[in-house]
Amino acid sequence: MLILASRSASRQAMLTAAGIAFEARPADVDERALEATLAGAAAPTIARTLAEAKALAVPEPGALVLGSDSLVEVAGRRFSKPRDRAEAAAHLRTFSGQAMTLASGAALARDGRIVWSHAEIATLTVRDLSEGFIERYLDAEWPAVAGCVGVFRIEALGIQLFEQIEGCHFTVLGMPLLPVLTALRAEGALPA
């Protein structure tokens, strides 16, 4: 049995679409406090460390627990999920015309130890966003994007934020799915 240590609808949808049976049990991890201990670390390292912490935070004897996390950086500044719509709009204004680096990490734990972890990045070029566009976008997407670190769902209207995307689609969705599937096979959770 695979346990997904996340409440992310996107991560759940990825696993479901890939035919992976799982049970979702969100992890209780103070992400900001853990990030603070990693000051100066690269975004992929932080994403992987947060994914590991989430995987370890949901104990289930004998089961594989999958933790995952994503981080967004723009112009050297790390962004968290917006606290409210006003902060979401401020984030979008900052992202406008910039390159966004999105790091997604994943980890598998079994019996209280990490058996695998991985992180990768994608680069998303945000087009110039007008105030009118930002307001209309949030009218349509808020509060659905409240839980999204980059204030977008790439599988929805969020695609309109970007001019170019470099990197794996699944990484952009919030989890490096192809390496996860390989790791699940290596752990015997999927047929080879």
Contacts in CASP RR format, 6 or more apart in sequence:
PFRMAT RR
TARGET T0000
AUTHOR 0000-0000-0000
METHOD contacts of the structure
MODEL  1
MLILASRSASRQAMLTAAGIAFEARPADVDERALEATLAGAAAPTIARTL
AEAKALAVPEPGALVLGSDSLVEVAGRRFSKPRDRAEAAAHLRTFSGQAM
TLASGAALARDGRIVWSHAEIATLTVRDLSEGFIERYLDAEWPAVAGCVG
VFRIEALGIQLFEQIEGCHFTVLGMPLLPVLTALRAEGALPA
1 21 0 8 1.000
1 22 0 8 1.000
1 23 0 8 1.000
1 60 0 8 1.000
1 63 0 8 1.000
1 64 0 8 1.000
2 15 0 8 1.000
2 20 0 8 1.000
2 21 0 8 1.000
2 22 0 8 1.000
2 23 0 8 1.000
2 63 0 8 1.000
2 64 0 8 1.000
2 65 0 8 1.000
2 66 0 8 1.000
2 184 0 8 1.000
2 189 0 8 1.000
3 22 0 8 1.000
3 23 0 8 1.000
3 24 0 8 1.000
3 25 0 8 1.000
3 58 0 8 1.000
3 60 0 8 1.000
3 63 0 8 1.000
3 64 0 8 1.000
3 65 0 8 1.000
3 66 0 8 1.000
4 11 0 8 1.000
4 12 0 8 1.000
4 15 0 8 1.000
4 22 0 8 1.000
4 23 0 8 1.000
4 24 0 8 1.000
4 25 0 8 1.000
4 66 0 8 1.000
4 67 0 8 1.000
4 68 0 8 1.000
5 25 0 8 1.000
5 26 0 8 1.000
5 27 0 8 1.000
5 54 0 8 1.000
5 55 0 8 1.000
5 57 0 8 1.000
5 58 0 8 1.000
5 65 0 8 1.000
5 66 0 8 1.000
5 67 0 8 1.000
5 68 0 8 1.000
6 12 0 8 1.000
6 24 0 8 1.000
6 26 0 8 1.000
6 27 0 8 1.000
6 54 0 8 1.000
6 66 0 8 1.000
6 67 0 8 1.000
6 68 0 8 1.000
7 24 0 8 1.000
7 26 0 8 1.000
8 68 0 8 1.000
8 174 0 8 1.000
8 175 0 8 1.000
10 153 0 8 1.000
10 155 0 8 1.000
10 173 0 8 1.000
10 174 0 8 1.000
10 175 0 8 1.000
11 68 0 8 1.000
11 173 0 8 1.000
11 174 0 8 1.000
11 175 0 8 1.000
12 22 0 8 1.000
12 24 0 8 1.000
13 155 0 8 1.000
14 170 0 8 1.000
14 173 0 8 1.000
14 175 0 8 1.000
14 177 0 8 1.000
15 22 0 8 1.000
18 177 0 8 1.000
18 181 0 8 1.000
20 181 0 8 1.000
20 184 0 8 1.000
20 190 0 8 1.000
22 66 0 8 1.000
25 58 0 8 1.000
25 60 0 8 1.000
26 58 0 8 1.000
27 53 0 8 1.000
27 54 0 8 1.000
27 55 0 8 1.000
27 57 0 8 1.000
27 58 0 8 1.000
27 67 0 8 1.000
28 57 0 8 1.000
29 50 0 8 1.000
29 53 0 8 1.000
29 54 0 8 1.000
29 57 0 8 1.000
31 50 0 8 1.000
31 69 0 8 1.000
31 80 0 8 1.000
32 80 0 8 1.000
34 49 0 8 1.000
34 50 0 8 1.000
34 53 0 8 1.000
35 46 0 8 1.000
35 50 0 8 1.000
35 78 0 8 1.000
38 45 0 8 1.000
38 46 0 8 1.000
38 49 0 8 1.000
41 49 0 8 1.000
42 103 0 8 1.000
43 71 0 8 1.000
43 73 0 8 1.000
43 78 0 8 1.000
43 101 0 8 1.000
43 103 0 8 1.000
43 121 0 8 1.000
44 103 0 8 1.000
44 105 0 8 1.000
44 119 0 8 1.000
44 120 0 8 1.000
44 121 0 8 1.000
45 119 0 8 1.000
46 71 0 8 1.000
46 103 0 8 1.000
47 69 0 8 1.000
47 70 0 8 1.000
47 71 0 8 1.000
47 103 0 8 1.000
47 104 0 8 1.000
47 105 0 8 1.000
47 119 0 8 1.000
48 105 0 8 1.000
48 106 0 8 1.000
48 107 0 8 1.000
48 117 0 8 1.000
48 118 0 8 1.000
48 119 0 8 1.000
50 69 0 8 1.000
50 71 0 8 1.000
50 105 0 8 1.000
51 67 0 8 1.000
51 68 0 8 1.000
51 69 0 8 1.000
51 105 0 8 1.000
51 106 0 8 1.000
51 107 0 8 1.000
51 117 0 8 1.000
51 119 0 8 1.000
52 67 0 8 1.000
52 107 0 8 1.000
52 109 0 8 1.000
52 114 0 8 1.000
52 117 0 8 1.000
54 67 0 8 1.000
54 68 0 8 1.000
54 69 0 8 1.000
54 107 0 8 1.000
55 65 0 8 1.000
55 66 0 8 1.000
55 67 0 8 1.000
55 107 0 8 1.000
55 108 0 8 1.000
55 109 0 8 1.000
55 114 0 8 1.000
56 65 0 8 1.000
56 109 0 8 1.000
56 112 0 8 1.000
56 114 0 8 1.000
58 65 0 8 1.000
59 65 0 8 1.000
59 112 0 8 1.000
61 111 0 8 1.000
62 110 0 8 1.000
62 111 0 8 1.000
63 110 0 8 1.000
64 108 0 8 1.000
64 109 0 8 1.000
64 110 0 8 1.000
64 115 0 8 1.000
64 184 0 8 1.000
64 187 0 8 1.000
64 189 0 8 1.000
65 108 0 8 1.000
65 109 0 8 1.000
65 110 0 8 1.000
66 106 0 8 1.000
66 107 0 8 1.000
66 108 0 8 1.000
66 180 0 8 1.000
67 106 0 8 1.000
67 107 0 8 1.000
67 108 0 8 1.000
67 109 0 8 1.000
68 104 0 8 1.000
68 105 0 8 1.000
68 106 0 8 1.000
68 107 0 8 1.000
68 174 0 8 1.000
68 175 0 8 1.000
69 104 0 8 1.000
69 105 0 8 1.000
70 102 0 8 1.000
70 103 0 8 1.000
70 104 0 8 1.000
70 105 0 8 1.000
70 149 0 8 1.000
70 174 0 8 1.000
70 175 0 8 1.000
71 78 0 8 1.000
71 79 0 8 1.000
71 102 0 8 1.000
71 103 0 8 1.000
71 149 0 8 1.000
72 78 0 8 1.000
72 79 0 8 1.000
72 100 0 8 1.000
72 101 0 8 1.000
72 102 0 8 1.000
72 149 0 8 1.000
72 150 0 8 1.000
73 79 0 8 1.000
73 100 0 8 1.000
73 101 0 8 1.000
73 103 0 8 1.000
74 94 0 8 1.000
74 95 0 8 1.000
74 98 0 8 1.000
74 99 0 8 1.000
74 100 0 8 1.000
74 101 0 8 1.000
74 126 0 8 1.000
75 94 0 8 1.000
75 98 0 8 1.000
77 94 0 8 1.000
79 91 0 8 1.000
79 94 0 8 1.000
79 149 0 8 1.000
79 150 0 8 1.000
80 149 0 8 1.000
81 146 0 8 1.000
81 147 0 8 1.000
81 148 0 8 1.000
81 149 0 8 1.000
81 150 0 8 1.000
82 88 0 8 1.000
82 90 0 8 1.000
82 91 0 8 1.000
82 145 0 8 1.000
82 146 0 8 1.000
82 147 0 8 1.000
82 151 0 8 1.000
84 146 0 8 1.000
85 138 0 8 1.000
85 142 0 8 1.000
85 143 0 8 1.000
85 146 0 8 1.000
88 138 0 8 1.000
88 142 0 8 1.000
88 145 0 8 1.000
88 146 0 8 1.000
88 151 0 8 1.000
89 134 0 8 1.000
89 135 0 8 1.000
89 138 0 8 1.000
91 150 0 8 1.000
91 151 0 8 1.000
92 129 0 8 1.000
92 134 0 8 1.000
92 137 0 8 1.000
92 138 0 8 1.000
92 151 0 8 1.000
92 161 0 8 1.000
93 129 0 8 1.000
93 134 0 8 1.000
95 126 0 8 1.000
95 129 0 8 1.000
95 150 0 8 1.000
95 151 0 8 1.000
95 161 0 8 1.000
96 126 0 8 1.000
96 127 0 8 1.000
96 128 0 8 1.000
96 129 0 8 1.000
97 125 0 8 1.000
97 126 0 8 1.000
97 127 0 8 1.000
97 128 0 8 1.000
97 129 0 8 1.000
98 125 0 8 1.000
98 126 0 8 1.000
99 123 0 8 1.000
99 124 0 8 1.000
99 125 0 8 1.000
99 126 0 8 1.000
100 123 0 8 1.000
100 124 0 8 1.000
100 125 0 8 1.000
100 126 0 8 1.000
100 150 0 8 1.000
101 121 0 8 1.000
101 122 0 8 1.000
101 123 0 8 1.000
102 121 0 8 1.000
102 122 0 8 1.000
102 123 0 8 1.000
102 124 0 8 1.000
102 149 0 8 1.000
102 150 0 8 1.000
102 171 0 8 1.000
102 172 0 8 1.000
102 174 0 8 1.000
103 119 0 8 1.000
103 120 0 8 1.000
103 121 0 8 1.000
104 119 0 8 1.000
104 120 0 8 1.000
104 121 0 8 1.000
104 122 0 8 1.000
104 170 0 8 1.000
104 171 0 8 1.000
104 172 0 8 1.000
104 174 0 8 1.000
104 175 0 8 1.000
104 176 0 8 1.000
105 117 0 8 1.000
105 118 0 8 1.000
105 119 0 8 1.000
105 120 0 8 1.000
105 175 0 8 1.000
105 176 0 8 1.000
106 117 0 8 1.000
106 118 0 8 1.000
106 119 0 8 1.000
106 175 0 8 1.000
106 176 0 8 1.000
106 179 0 8 1.000
106 180 0 8 1.000
106 183 0 8 1.000
107 114 0 8 1.000
107 116 0 8 1.000
107 117 0 8 1.000
107 118 0 8 1.000
108 114 0 8 1.000
108 115 0 8 1.000
108 116 0 8 1.000
108 117 0 8 1.000
108 180 0 8 1.000
108 183 0 8 1.000
108 184 0 8 1.000
108 187 0 8 1.000
109 115 0 8 1.000
110 187 0 8 1.000
115 187 0 8 1.000
116 183 0 8 1.000
116 186 0 8 1.000
116 187 0 8 1.000
118 176 0 8 1.000
118 179 0 8 1.000
118 180 0 8 1.000
118 183 0 8 1.000
119 176 0 8 1.000
120 167 0 8 1.000
120 168 0 8 1.000
120 171 0 8 1.000
120 176 0 8 1.000
120 179 0 8 1.000
121 167 0 8 1.000
121 171 0 8 1.000
122 165 0 8 1.000
122 166 0 8 1.000
122 167 0 8 1.000
122 168 0 8 1.000
122 171 0 8 1.000
122 172 0 8 1.000
123 165 0 8 1.000
123 166 0 8 1.000
123 167 0 8 1.000
124 161 0 8 1.000
124 162 0 8 1.000
124 164 0 8 1.000
124 165 0 8 1.000
124 166 0 8 1.000
124 172 0 8 1.000
125 162 0 8 1.000
125 163 0 8 1.000
125 164 0 8 1.000
125 165 0 8 1.000
126 161 0 8 1.000
126 162 0 8 1.000
126 163 0 8 1.000
127 161 0 8 1.000
127 162 0 8 1.000
127 163 0 8 1.000
129 137 0 8 1.000
129 161 0 8 1.000
133 160 0 8 1.000
137 157 0 8 1.000
137 158 0 8 1.000
137 160 0 8 1.000
137 161 0 8 1.000
138 145 0 8 1.000
140 157 0 8 1.000
141 152 0 8 1.000
141 153 0 8 1.000
141 156 0 8 1.000
141 157 0 8 1.000
141 158 0 8 1.000
144 153 0 8 1.000
144 156 0 8 1.000
145 151 0 8 1.000
145 152 0 8 1.000
145 153 0 8 1.000
145 158 0 8 1.000
152 158 0 8 1.000
152 159 0 8 1.000
152 161 0 8 1.000
154 165 0 8 1.000
154 169 0 8 1.000
154 172 0 8 1.000
154 173 0 8 1.000
155 173 0 8 1.000
165 172 0 8 1.000
168 176 0 8 1.000
168 177 0 8 1.000
168 178 0 8 1.000
170 176 0 8 1.000
170 177 0 8 1.000
170 178 0 8 1.000
181 190 0 8 1.000
184 190 0 8 1.000
185 191 0 8 1.000
185 192 0 8 1.000
END
